[in-house]
Amino acid sequence: MKASDHNQKAFTRESVRTYLESLNGHSTNCLYDLVIDETEKGMILEVLNWCQGNRSKAADILGITRTTLRNKMRKLKISS
């Protein structure tokens, strides 16, 4: 396991723990969807920024098709 893998896992766990603690005993649902959507949105935004908005290059880096990237951007309300 690379150090970066460990750091990402630790960051994710800490973020989820902090979120759960912030609920102060209130219940939640759809936590999985919330975490996945926010993580995916952040990743797509960063890769698009890295690629200066080039969707073909971003899709290649992400390992998905341009169509999949476009659909994810629409779902996550990411403008071009």
Stockholm file with secondary structure:
# STOCKHOLM 1.0

chainA/1-80         MKASDHNQKAFTRESVRTYLESLNGHSTNCLYDLVIDETEKGMILEVLNWCQGNRSKAADILGITRTTLRNKMRKLKISS
#=GR chainA/1-80 SS CCHHHHHHHHHHHHHHHHHHHHTTTCCCCCHHHHHHHHHHHHHHHHHHHHTTTCHHHHHHHHTSCHHHHHHHHHHTTCCC
#=GC SS_cons        CCHHHHHHHHHHHHHHHHHHHHTTTCCCCCHHHHHHHHHHHHHHHHHHHHTTTCHHHHHHHHTSCHHHHHHHHHHTTCCC
//
